[in-house]
């Protein structure tokens, strides 16, 4: 099925926002980079922020589906799937055009907790937390939420470190620490 003009706009705008940031990307730049007129953009979205929200919703859906699928493909047990999260991150970091986490960027540019863009970014992180918590519970963690928080702190740190190019293999480094956390929480 062919994407609608609205869907096409959201996908193209998402790429521009990812590469240039949200505040630095104006509607003129979006029109030039997407090939979609400002009139058409405003026909689908009242404001740039509405377009940002649509892009973040798409990114949330795509990223979570990709990450969870890769974790399941790379690990056959809940414990190995938790470790596989870092292998999936390594794959993501190696992709052409990797520029860090769109939700970290969005929450940094829209910092008010009441802002819909900030809220959507926080919701993305909460959905990851729910998934990892459930996986930690299935793996047998006595405190699955605590383990999930710790693993996600490692994940976020690896993303920022990879984005800043501060290490040779941030995903591998985070995985090494995750192994210690899992041994502590689940036994060797």
N, C-alpha and C positions, 0 to 999 in steps of 0.2 A: 504494500500500500504506500502510495506516494505521500510524503509529509505535506501538511497544509502550509500555506504562506506564513501563518502564525508560528507553526512549529519550526519552519525553516529560519524565520527571523530569530526565534529564541536560541536555536542551535548556533547560528552565526554570531549573535550578540554575545553568547556565553564565551566563545573563543576570544572575542575582542576584549571582553572584561577580564578574562583570565590572563591575557598577555599584557594588558595596559593598566589594570586596576579599574575601580568603579568610578571614583571621583574624577580621575584623569580622562575618562572616556565620556565625551559629550555626544549629543545626538548627531552632530555634524560628522564626527569621526565614525560613529556607528553606520551612518548612511554611506559614507565613503568606503568603509571596509566591508560592509555586508552587501552593498549593491541594492539596498532596499531604501526607498525614499523615506524622508522624515514623515511625510503625509501618511504613507502606509504604516509606518511604525505607530504613529499616534492613532491610527484607525484601530489598531489592535491593543495598544497600551496607552493609558491616559498620561503616564509619567515614565521617566527613565527608571524610577524605583520599582514601578510595576513590572517593567521588563527585567530588571535585576532579579526580582522575586521569582518570576517565571523561570529564568535561567538557573537560579539556585535550586528550585524544585526539580528541574530536569537533572542537574548535576547530582543532587542528593540521590535520586532514584537510580541513576546510572552507576554512580560510585558504589553505593551499598550493594546493588545487585552484582556488580563485578567483584567486589571484595569478598562477599559471602560465598559466591560461587567458587572463586579461586581458593578460598580457605577449605571448602569442602572437597575440591579436586585435589589439593595438595596434601590433605590430611584425612586419614581414614577413621580416626577416633576424635572425640571432643578435645582431648589434650593435644593431639598432633595438629588439629585445626587451629587451636590457639597459637601454637608455634608457627603455623603456616601463614598467619597474618603477616609476619615479618618477611617471609619469602615473597608474598604478594606485593608488599611495599617495595621490596628490592626491584621487582619487575616494573612497578610504576615509576620509581625513581629513574630507571634506565630508559624510559620512553623519551623520544624526541619531544621537545616542547614542555617537559616537566617544569612547572613553576610553583610548586608548593600546593598547599591546600586552599582551595577557593573559599572555604568557610572560615578559615583563620583570617584570610585577607578581608573578607566581607565584614567580619566582626571587628576587625581592626579599623576599618574605614567608617563603620556605622556602630559606634561604641555605646550608644544609649541602650540600656537593657529593655526599654519600651519600644525601640525601633523594630518594625516588622522584619527588617533584614537581619538585625542582630538576633531576634527571636528564632528566625528560620535557621540561622547558623547554629545556634545553641540546640535547636531541635535535632538537627543532623547529628550532632555529637551525642545527644541523648539516645537516639536510635541505635547508634553504634554501641553505646554502653549497654543498652538492653540486650542486644544480640550477644555481646561478649559475656555479659553476666549469665545469661541462660546457658551459654556454652560452658562457662566455668562451673556452673551448677551440675551440668551433665557430666563434666569431667570429675566431679566428686569434691570440689572445693568446699570446705566448711564455711567459708565466708566468700561466696562467689562475687558479691558486689565489690568487696575490697580488692580482690584479685583483678577484677575487670578494671577498676579505677587505675590500679598500678600499671596494668598492661597498656591501657589507653594513654597514660602519661608517657610511657615509652614510645608508643606509636606516634604521638604528637611531637615529641622531641626528635624522633628520627625524621619526621617530615620536615621540620624546621631546619634541622642540621643538613639534610640533603638539599633543601632549597638554597641554603646559604653556602653550600659546597664546603662544609667544614670538616669533612672526614672522607676517607676512601669508601667506606661502606657502612653508612649509618644504620641501615636495616639489619645488617649482620651484627653490629655492636648492640643494637636494641634486643635482638634475638638472644644474644649471649646473656644479657641481664634477665630477659624473660624466662630463660631456662632455669635460672637460679630461683626466680619467684615461683615458678611452677613446682620445682622440687620442694620448696618450702611449703607451698599451699597444698600440694597433692602427694607429697612423698616422692622419692626418686623413682 
